[in-house]
Amino acid sequence: MLFMHVDGVTVGRKIILPSSFSGSPRNMHKQYQDAMFIERRFGKLDLFITFTCNPKWPEILHSLLINQTPADRPDLITRVFKQKLQMLLHDITQNNVFGKTIAYVYVIEFQKRGLPHSHILLILEPNSKPLTPDHFDEIPDPALLPNLHHIVTQHMIHEPCGKANKESPCMSDGKCSKGFPKYFIPATLQTSDGYPLYKRRDNEKWCNIG
């Protein structure tokens, strides 16, 4: 009778995925090294932008079949998100909505519920860099930028919590986990840690864009 010794460590065939294989360890390492080189070559990052998919976009809702929800169509969600992301990148890099862009890096991630979002890092030319609080916008002017004002007030405003709304999702141990309500200040201030304190008037809702 022939007995064979099987080593569980060496079972199978070892395959090393190349850096050209998206998502492989070598590919991720290569992407990281490229991003670090871009910052070393062009300087420190100026803007960190998060672009999140909205399942209520009209392009998504109008394409659903009867009794379907956005969660039923991940193919539709990713297609619309990619198109809108490309439009955003075009506005940033070609139309210079934030100023002249000399380098940028972005990555796409997926939430647990399947919604994609993108993190975008921008390096602007010296004349376009936001250096003082005067360069930081608060809530957009509804007369000059009505569409942007609607988006910000609908999606980026921290609704009342604390004693006014103890059931708010932000509540933890009887207080707001996000530090609201914020102090009212007449003008935007630049803090030493790099995070600005945005102007907050006493006649507006609690702003969560800071």
PyRosetta script that sets phi, psi and omega in degrees:
from pyrosetta import init, pose_from_sequence

init()
pose = pose_from_sequence("MLFMHVDGVTVGRKIILPSSFSGSPRNMHKQYQDAMFIERRFGKLDLFITFTCNPKWPEILHSLLINQTPADRPDLITRVFKQKLQMLLHDITQNNVFGKTIAYVYVIEFQKRGLPHSHILLILEPNSKPLTPDHFDEIPDPALLPNLHHIVTQHMIHEPCGKANKESPCMSDGKCSKGFPKYFIPATLQTSDGYPLYKRRDNEKWCNIG")
pose.set_psi(1, 136.5)
pose.set_omega(1, -176.0)
pose.set_phi(2, -102.3)
pose.set_psi(2, 123.4)
pose.set_omega(2, 177.5)
pose.set_phi(3, -104.7)
pose.set_psi(3, 134.8)
pose.set_omega(3, 179.4)
pose.set_phi(4, -117.0)
pose.set_psi(4, 133.3)
pose.set_omega(4, 178.1)
pose.set_phi(5, -91.4)
pose.set_psi(5, 122.7)
pose.set_omega(5, -178.6)
pose.set_phi(6, -108.9)
pose.set_psi(6, 120.0)
pose.set_omega(6, 177.9)
pose.set_phi(7, -93.5)
pose.set_psi(7, 114.0)
pose.set_omega(7, -177.1)
pose.set_phi(8, -63.9)
pose.set_psi(8, -17.4)
pose.set_omega(8, -178.2)
pose.set_phi(9, -77.4)
pose.set_psi(9, -33.4)
pose.set_omega(9, -173.7)
pose.set_phi(10, -103.1)
pose.set_psi(10, 12.2)
pose.set_omega(10, 178.7)
pose.set_phi(11, -69.7)
pose.set_psi(11, 138.5)
pose.set_omega(11, 178.6)
pose.set_phi(12, 89.7)
pose.set_psi(12, -172.8)
pose.set_omega(12, -176.2)
pose.set_phi(13, -120.4)
pose.set_psi(13, 127.5)
pose.set_omega(13, -178.2)
pose.set_phi(14, -76.7)
pose.set_psi(14, 128.0)
pose.set_omega(14, 179.0)
pose.set_phi(15, -125.3)
pose.set_psi(15, 125.8)
pose.set_omega(15, 178.1)
pose.set_phi(16, -103.1)
pose.set_psi(16, 117.7)
pose.set_omega(16, 179.6)
pose.set_phi(17, -75.2)
pose.set_psi(17, 134.3)
pose.set_omega(17, -179.1)
pose.set_phi(18, -74.9)
pose.set_psi(18, 169.1)
pose.set_omega(18, -179.7)
pose.set_phi(19, -67.5)
pose.set_psi(19, -17.4)
pose.set_omega(19, 178.0)
pose.set_phi(20, -77.3)
pose.set_psi(20, -10.5)
pose.set_omega(20, 179.1)
pose.set_phi(21, -86.8)
pose.set_psi(21, 110.3)
pose.set_omega(21, -175.5)
pose.set_phi(22, -60.0)
pose.set_psi(22, 128.6)
pose.set_omega(22, 178.9)
pose.set_phi(23, 92.9)
pose.set_psi(23, -9.5)
pose.set_omega(23, 179.0)
pose.set_phi(24, -72.9)
pose.set_psi(24, 160.0)
pose.set_omega(24, 179.3)
pose.set_phi(25, -56.4)
pose.set_psi(25, -40.8)
pose.set_omega(25, -180.0)
pose.set_phi(26, -69.2)
pose.set_psi(26, -35.0)
pose.set_omega(26, 177.8)
pose.set_phi(27, -65.5)
pose.set_psi(27, -43.6)
pose.set_omega(27, 179.4)
pose.set_phi(28, -64.7)
pose.set_psi(28, -39.4)
pose.set_omega(28, 178.1)
pose.set_phi(29, -64.6)
pose.set_psi(29, -40.7)
pose.set_omega(29, 179.5)
pose.set_phi(30, -64.6)
pose.set_psi(30, -43.5)
pose.set_omega(30, 179.5)
pose.set_phi(31, -62.7)
pose.set_psi(31, -39.9)
pose.set_omega(31, 179.1)
pose.set_phi(32, -63.5)
pose.set_psi(32, -45.5)
pose.set_omega(32, -179.8)
pose.set_phi(33, -63.2)
pose.set_psi(33, -38.5)
pose.set_omega(33, 177.8)
pose.set_phi(34, -63.1)
pose.set_psi(34, -42.7)
pose.set_omega(34, -179.9)
pose.set_phi(35, -64.2)
pose.set_psi(35, -41.4)
pose.set_omega(35, 179.0)
pose.set_phi(36, -65.3)
pose.set_psi(36, -35.2)
pose.set_omega(36, 178.8)
pose.set_phi(37, -68.3)
pose.set_psi(37, -38.2)
pose.set_omega(37, 179.5)
pose.set_phi(38, -60.5)
pose.set_psi(38, -43.6)
pose.set_omega(38, 179.3)
pose.set_phi(39, -67.0)
pose.set_psi(39, -38.8)
pose.set_omega(39, 179.2)
pose.set_phi(40, -66.1)
pose.set_psi(40, -34.0)
pose.set_omega(40, -177.2)
pose.set_phi(41, -78.0)
pose.set_psi(41, -40.8)
pose.set_omega(41, -172.4)
pose.set_phi(42, -108.5)
pose.set_psi(42, -7.4)
pose.set_omega(42, 177.0)
pose.set_phi(43, 106.7)
pose.set_psi(43, -176.2)
pose.set_omega(43, -175.5)
pose.set_phi(44, -68.3)
pose.set_psi(44, 154.8)
pose.set_omega(44, -180.0)
pose.set_phi(45, -72.5)
pose.set_psi(45, 146.9)
pose.set_omega(45, -178.6)
pose.set_phi(46, -108.0)
pose.set_psi(46, -39.1)
pose.set_omega(46, -176.5)
pose.set_phi(47, -132.7)
pose.set_psi(47, 138.8)
pose.set_omega(47, 173.4)
pose.set_phi(48, -117.6)
pose.set_psi(48, 114.1)
pose.set_omega(48, -173.8)
pose.set_phi(49, -117.4)
pose.set_psi(49, 132.6)
pose.set_omega(49, 174.3)
pose.set_phi(50, -111.3)
pose.set_psi(50, 123.0)
pose.set_omega(50, 179.8)
pose.set_phi(51, -113.8)
pose.set_psi(51, 114.9)
pose.set_omega(51, -172.8)
pose.set_phi(52, -111.3)
pose.set_psi(52, 141.8)
pose.set_omega(52, 177.3)
pose.set_phi(53, -69.9)
pose.set_psi(53, 136.0)
pose.set_omega(53, 177.1)
pose.set_phi(54, -110.0)
pose.set_psi(54, 111.3)
pose.set_omega(54, -178.4)
pose.set_phi(55, -64.6)
pose.set_psi(55, -9.2)
pose.set_omega(55, 179.0)
pose.set_phi(56, -96.2)
pose.set_psi(56, 8.6)
pose.set_omega(56, 175.1)
pose.set_phi(57, -56.4)
pose.set_psi(57, 136.4)
pose.set_omega(57, 179.7)
pose.set_phi(58, -56.4)
pose.set_psi(58, -34.7)
pose.set_omega(58, -179.4)
pose.set_phi(59, -62.7)
pose.set_psi(59, -27.9)
pose.set_omega(59, 178.4)
pose.set_phi(60, -84.2)
pose.set_psi(60, -49.1)
pose.set_omega(60, -176.7)
pose.set_phi(61, -62.8)
pose.set_psi(61, -37.7)
pose.set_omega(61, -177.4)
pose.set_phi(62, -73.4)
pose.set_psi(62, -14.9)
pose.set_omega(62, -178.1)
pose.set_phi(63, -100.6)
pose.set_psi(63, -0.4)
pose.set_omega(63, 179.8)
pose.set_phi(64, -76.9)
pose.set_psi(64, 147.2)
pose.set_omega(64, 174.9)
pose.set_phi(65, -82.6)
pose.set_psi(65, 173.5)
pose.set_omega(65, -178.4)
pose.set_phi(66, -59.5)
pose.set_psi(66, 133.6)
pose.set_omega(66, 177.7)
pose.set_phi(67, 68.3)
pose.set_psi(67, 10.5)
pose.set_omega(67, 176.3)
pose.set_phi(68, -91.4)
pose.set_psi(68, 150.1)
pose.set_omega(68, 172.6)
pose.set_phi(69, -116.4)
pose.set_psi(69, 163.1)
pose.set_omega(69, 177.9)
pose.set_phi(70, -54.8)
pose.set_psi(70, -32.0)
pose.set_omega(70, 179.9)
pose.set_phi(71, -65.5)
pose.set_psi(71, -19.7)
pose.set_omega(71, 179.1)
pose.set_phi(72, -82.0)
pose.set_psi(72, -10.8)
pose.set_omega(72, -174.9)
pose.set_phi(73, -128.6)
pose.set_psi(73, 69.5)
pose.set_omega(73, 177.7)
pose.set_phi(74, -62.5)
pose.set_psi(74, -28.8)
pose.set_omega(74, 178.0)
pose.set_phi(75, -65.6)
pose.set_psi(75, -40.1)
pose.set_omega(75, 178.8)
pose.set_phi(76, -69.1)
pose.set_psi(76, -41.5)
pose.set_omega(76, -179.1)
pose.set_phi(77, -61.6)
pose.set_psi(77, -47.8)
pose.set_omega(77, -177.8)
pose.set_phi(78, -67.6)
pose.set_psi(78, -34.1)
pose.set_omega(78, -180.0)
pose.set_phi(79, -67.0)
pose.set_psi(79, -47.3)
pose.set_omega(79, 179.6)
pose.set_phi(80, -66.0)
pose.set_psi(80, -41.1)
pose.set_omega(80, 179.6)
pose.set_phi(81, -60.9)
pose.set_psi(81, -43.2)
pose.set_omega(81, -179.1)
pose.set_phi(82, -63.0)
pose.set_psi(82, -41.8)
pose.set_omega(82, 179.8)
pose.set_phi(83, -64.5)
pose.set_psi(83, -42.8)
pose.set_omega(83, 179.7)
pose.set_phi(84, -69.3)
pose.set_psi(84, -34.7)
pose.set_omega(84, 176.7)
pose.set_phi(85, -65.0)
pose.set_psi(85, -41.1)
pose.set_omega(85, 177.7)
pose.set_phi(86, -63.4)
pose.set_psi(86, -37.8)
pose.set_omega(86, 177.0)
pose.set_phi(87, -65.8)
pose.set_psi(87, -40.9)
pose.set_omega(87, 178.4)
pose.set_phi(88, -63.6)
pose.set_psi(88, -45.4)
pose.set_omega(88, 179.3)
pose.set_phi(89, -63.0)
pose.set_psi(89, -34.8)
pose.set_omega(89, 177.3)
pose.set_phi(90, -66.4)
pose.set_psi(90, -42.0)
pose.set_omega(90, 177.7)
pose.set_phi(91, -63.2)
pose.set_psi(91, -36.7)
pose.set_omega(91, -177.6)
pose.set_phi(92, -74.8)
pose.set_psi(92, -47.3)
pose.set_omega(92, -172.1)
pose.set_phi(93, -89.9)
pose.set_psi(93, -26.8)
pose.set_omega(93, -177.5)
pose.set_phi(94, -106.5)
pose.set_psi(94, -44.4)
pose.set_omega(94, -179.7)
pose.set_phi(95, -86.6)
pose.set_psi(95, -8.9)
pose.set_omega(95, 173.8)
pose.set_phi(96, 55.3)
pose.set_psi(96, 48.8)
pose.set_omega(96, -178.8)
pose.set_phi(97, -66.9)
pose.set_psi(97, -24.2)
pose.set_omega(97, 177.2)
pose.set_phi(98, -106.2)
pose.set_psi(98, 7.5)
pose.set_omega(98, -173.5)
pose.set_phi(99, 109.4)
pose.set_psi(99, 179.9)
pose.set_omega(99, -178.1)
pose.set_phi(100, -70.5)
pose.set_psi(100, 120.0)
pose.set_omega(100, 179.6)
pose.set_phi(101, -94.9)
pose.set_psi(101, 127.0)
pose.set_omega(101, 179.3)
pose.set_phi(102, -103.6)
pose.set_psi(102, -17.9)
pose.set_omega(102, 177.5)
pose.set_phi(103, -163.7)
pose.set_psi(103, 148.7)
pose.set_omega(103, 177.7)
pose.set_phi(104, -154.0)
pose.set_psi(104, 154.6)
pose.set_omega(104, 177.6)
pose.set_phi(105, -138.3)
pose.set_psi(105, 139.9)
pose.set_omega(105, 176.6)
pose.set_phi(106, -144.2)
pose.set_psi(106, 156.2)
pose.set_omega(106, 178.5)
pose.set_phi(107, -138.1)
pose.set_psi(107, 147.8)
pose.set_omega(107, 178.6)
pose.set_phi(108, -110.0)
pose.set_psi(108, 129.8)
pose.set_omega(108, 178.6)
pose.set_phi(109, -126.2)
pose.set_psi(109, 162.7)
pose.set_omega(109, 179.9)
pose.set_phi(110, -121.6)
pose.set_psi(110, 133.8)
pose.set_omega(110, 176.2)
pose.set_phi(111, -74.7)
pose.set_psi(111, 169.1)
pose.set_omega(111, -178.9)
pose.set_phi(112, -62.2)
pose.set_psi(112, -29.1)
pose.set_omega(112, 179.9)
pose.set_phi(113, -85.2)
pose.set_psi(113, 0.8)
pose.set_omega(113, 175.3)
pose.set_phi(114, 99.3)
pose.set_psi(114, -7.2)
pose.set_omega(114, -178.1)
pose.set_phi(115, -78.6)
pose.set_psi(115, 129.0)
pose.set_omega(115, 179.1)
pose.set_phi(116, -81.3)
pose.set_psi(116, 154.6)
pose.set_omega(116, 171.5)
pose.set_phi(117, -148.6)
pose.set_psi(117, 159.9)
pose.set_omega(117, -176.5)
pose.set_phi(118, -128.4)
pose.set_psi(118, 138.8)
pose.set_omega(118, 172.6)
pose.set_phi(119, -105.5)
pose.set_psi(119, 125.6)
pose.set_omega(119, -175.7)
pose.set_phi(120, -120.2)
pose.set_psi(120, 129.0)
pose.set_omega(120, 177.5)
pose.set_phi(121, -111.7)
pose.set_psi(121, 129.0)
pose.set_omega(121, -176.7)
pose.set_phi(122, -119.0)
pose.set_psi(122, 141.2)
pose.set_omega(122, 170.5)
pose.set_phi(123, -118.9)
pose.set_psi(123, 118.8)
pose.set_omega(123, -175.9)
pose.set_phi(124, -101.7)
pose.set_psi(124, 158.1)
pose.set_omega(124, 175.9)
pose.set_phi(125, -67.6)
pose.set_psi(125, 158.1)
pose.set_omega(125, -174.6)
pose.set_phi(126, -51.6)
pose.set_psi(126, -40.8)
pose.set_omega(126, -177.1)
pose.set_phi(127, -72.5)
pose.set_psi(127, -13.2)
pose.set_omega(127, -178.0)
pose.set_phi(128, -105.4)
pose.set_psi(128, -2.8)
pose.set_omega(128, -176.5)
pose.set_phi(129, -71.3)
pose.set_psi(129, 135.2)
pose.set_omega(129, 175.0)
pose.set_phi(130, -77.4)
pose.set_psi(130, 110.0)
pose.set_omega(130, -173.2)
pose.set_phi(131, -109.5)
pose.set_psi(131, -27.2)
pose.set_omega(131, -176.8)
pose.set_phi(132, -126.6)
pose.set_psi(132, 162.9)
pose.set_omega(132, 178.1)
pose.set_phi(133, -58.2)
pose.set_psi(133, -21.9)
pose.set_omega(133, 178.2)
pose.set_phi(134, -64.5)
pose.set_psi(134, -20.0)
pose.set_omega(134, -179.2)
pose.set_phi(135, -87.9)
pose.set_psi(135, -5.5)
pose.set_omega(135, -177.4)
pose.set_phi(136, -97.7)
pose.set_psi(136, 123.3)
pose.set_omega(136, 178.7)
pose.set_phi(137, -82.2)
pose.set_psi(137, 145.8)
pose.set_omega(137, 169.7)
pose.set_phi(138, -94.8)
pose.set_psi(138, -145.3)
pose.set_omega(138, 177.9)
pose.set_phi(139, -64.2)
pose.set_psi(139, 128.5)
pose.set_omega(139, -177.0)
pose.set_phi(140, -57.8)
pose.set_psi(140, 148.5)
pose.set_omega(140, 179.0)
pose.set_phi(141, -66.7)
pose.set_psi(141, 121.8)
pose.set_omega(141, -178.4)
pose.set_phi(142, -64.2)
pose.set_psi(142, -23.3)
pose.set_omega(142, 179.6)
pose.set_phi(143, -80.3)
pose.set_psi(143, -38.9)
pose.set_omega(143, -177.9)
pose.set_phi(144, -85.3)
pose.set_psi(144, -39.5)
pose.set_omega(144, -177.0)
pose.set_phi(145, -130.5)
pose.set_psi(145, 71.4)
pose.set_omega(145, -175.5)
pose.set_phi(146, -63.1)
pose.set_psi(146, -40.1)
pose.set_omega(146, -178.9)
pose.set_phi(147, -66.5)
pose.set_psi(147, -44.9)
pose.set_omega(147, 179.8)
pose.set_phi(148, -66.9)
pose.set_psi(148, -37.1)
pose.set_omega(148, 177.8)
pose.set_phi(149, -62.6)
pose.set_psi(149, -40.5)
pose.set_omega(149, 179.1)
pose.set_phi(150, -65.0)
pose.set_psi(150, -41.4)
pose.set_omega(150, -179.2)
pose.set_phi(151, -64.7)
pose.set_psi(151, -46.4)
pose.set_omega(151, -177.5)
pose.set_phi(152, -65.4)
pose.set_psi(152, -45.8)
pose.set_omega(152, -178.0)
pose.set_phi(153, -70.3)
pose.set_psi(153, -25.1)
pose.set_omega(153, -179.4)
pose.set_phi(154, -84.3)
pose.set_psi(154, -35.9)
pose.set_omega(154, -171.6)
pose.set_phi(155, -115.1)
pose.set_psi(155, -13.1)
pose.set_omega(155, -171.9)
pose.set_phi(156, -125.7)
pose.set_psi(156, 26.3)
pose.set_omega(156, 179.2)
pose.set_phi(157, -114.1)
pose.set_psi(157, 130.3)
pose.set_omega(157, 178.6)
pose.set_phi(158, -84.1)
pose.set_psi(158, 111.8)
pose.set_omega(158, -178.1)
pose.set_phi(159, -69.8)
pose.set_psi(159, 158.9)
pose.set_omega(159, -179.1)
pose.set_phi(160, -53.8)
pose.set_psi(160, 139.2)
pose.set_omega(160, 178.2)
pose.set_phi(161, -137.4)
pose.set_psi(161, -156.5)
pose.set_omega(161, -179.8)
pose.set_phi(162, 67.2)
pose.set_psi(162, -134.8)
pose.set_omega(162, -179.9)
pose.set_phi(163, -64.5)
pose.set_psi(163, -28.9)
pose.set_omega(163, -179.1)
pose.set_phi(164, -72.8)
pose.set_psi(164, -28.4)
pose.set_omega(164, -178.8)
pose.set_phi(165, -155.7)
pose.set_psi(165, 86.9)
pose.set_omega(165, -177.2)
pose.set_phi(166, -71.3)
pose.set_psi(166, -13.5)
pose.set_omega(166, -179.7)
pose.set_phi(167, -93.9)
pose.set_psi(167, 6.6)
pose.set_omega(167, -179.6)
pose.set_phi(168, -61.9)
pose.set_psi(168, 141.2)
pose.set_omega(168, -179.1)
pose.set_phi(169, -59.4)
pose.set_psi(169, -20.1)
pose.set_omega(169, -177.6)
pose.set_phi(170, -81.2)
pose.set_psi(170, -10.9)
pose.set_omega(170, -174.7)
pose.set_phi(171, -72.2)
pose.set_psi(171, 133.9)
pose.set_omega(171, 177.7)
pose.set_phi(172, -148.0)
pose.set_psi(172, 123.1)
pose.set_omega(172, -178.6)
pose.set_phi(173, 56.0)
pose.set_psi(173, 38.0)
pose.set_omega(173, 175.3)
pose.set_phi(174, 81.3)
pose.set_psi(174, 5.8)
pose.set_omega(174, 178.6)
pose.set_phi(175, -143.5)
pose.set_psi(175, 164.0)
pose.set_omega(175, -177.5)
pose.set_phi(176, -72.7)
pose.set_psi(176, 125.8)
pose.set_omega(176, 180.0)
pose.set_phi(177, -72.2)
pose.set_psi(177, -12.6)
pose.set_omega(177, -179.6)
pose.set_phi(178, -98.9)
pose.set_psi(178, 0.5)
pose.set_omega(178, 176.3)
pose.set_phi(179, 83.9)
pose.set_psi(179, 19.0)
pose.set_omega(179, 179.0)
pose.set_phi(180, -93.8)
pose.set_psi(180, 154.4)
pose.set_omega(180, 2.4)
pose.set_phi(181, -78.2)
pose.set_psi(181, 148.3)
pose.set_omega(181, 178.7)
pose.set_phi(182, -82.9)
pose.set_psi(182, 161.5)
pose.set_omega(182, 176.7)
pose.set_phi(183, -72.1)
pose.set_psi(183, 145.4)
pose.set_omega(183, 175.7)
pose.set_phi(184, -81.0)
pose.set_psi(184, 129.3)
pose.set_omega(184, 178.3)
pose.set_phi(185, -132.9)
pose.set_psi(185, 144.8)
pose.set_omega(185, -174.4)
pose.set_phi(186, -75.8)
pose.set_psi(186, -21.3)
pose.set_omega(186, -177.2)
pose.set_phi(187, -147.2)
pose.set_psi(187, 154.2)
pose.set_omega(187, 178.7)
pose.set_phi(188, -67.7)
pose.set_psi(188, 135.4)
pose.set_omega(188, -179.5)
pose.set_phi(189, -118.9)
pose.set_psi(189, 142.7)
pose.set_omega(189, 176.2)
pose.set_phi(190, -95.0)
pose.set_psi(190, 120.7)
pose.set_omega(190, -177.7)
pose.set_phi(191, -92.3)
pose.set_psi(191, 167.9)
pose.set_omega(191, -177.2)
pose.set_phi(192, -71.0)
pose.set_psi(192, -22.6)
pose.set_omega(192, -179.0)
pose.set_phi(193, -87.4)
pose.set_psi(193, 2.8)
pose.set_omega(193, 176.0)
pose.set_phi(194, 93.5)
pose.set_psi(194, -8.8)
pose.set_omega(194, -179.9)
pose.set_phi(195, -98.4)
pose.set_psi(195, 121.9)
pose.set_omega(195, -178.5)
pose.set_phi(196, -75.7)
pose.set_psi(196, 150.2)
pose.set_omega(196, 169.7)
pose.set_phi(197, -98.1)
pose.set_psi(197, 108.7)
pose.set_omega(197, -174.1)
pose.set_phi(198, -74.5)
pose.set_psi(198, 148.5)
pose.set_omega(198, 176.3)
pose.set_phi(199, -58.4)
pose.set_psi(199, 129.6)
pose.set_omega(199, 178.6)
pose.set_phi(200, -132.8)
pose.set_psi(200, 115.4)
pose.set_omega(200, 178.9)
pose.set_phi(201, -86.9)
pose.set_psi(201, 157.6)
pose.set_omega(201, -177.5)
pose.set_phi(202, -81.1)
pose.set_psi(202, 7.0)
pose.set_omega(202, 178.4)
pose.set_phi(203, -116.0)
pose.set_psi(203, 19.2)
pose.set_omega(203, 178.9)
pose.set_phi(204, -130.4)
pose.set_psi(204, 166.7)
pose.set_omega(204, -179.9)
pose.set_phi(205, -69.3)
pose.set_psi(205, 170.4)
pose.set_omega(205, 178.9)
pose.set_phi(206, -72.4)
pose.set_psi(206, 120.2)
pose.set_omega(206, -173.7)
pose.set_phi(207, -90.2)
pose.set_psi(207, 135.0)
pose.set_omega(207, -176.2)
pose.set_phi(208, -112.6)
pose.set_psi(208, 20.7)
pose.set_omega(208, -178.9)
pose.set_phi(209, -89.6)
pose.set_psi(209, -4.0)
pose.set_omega(209, -177.0)
pose.set_phi(210, -85.6)
pose.dump_pdb("model.pdb")
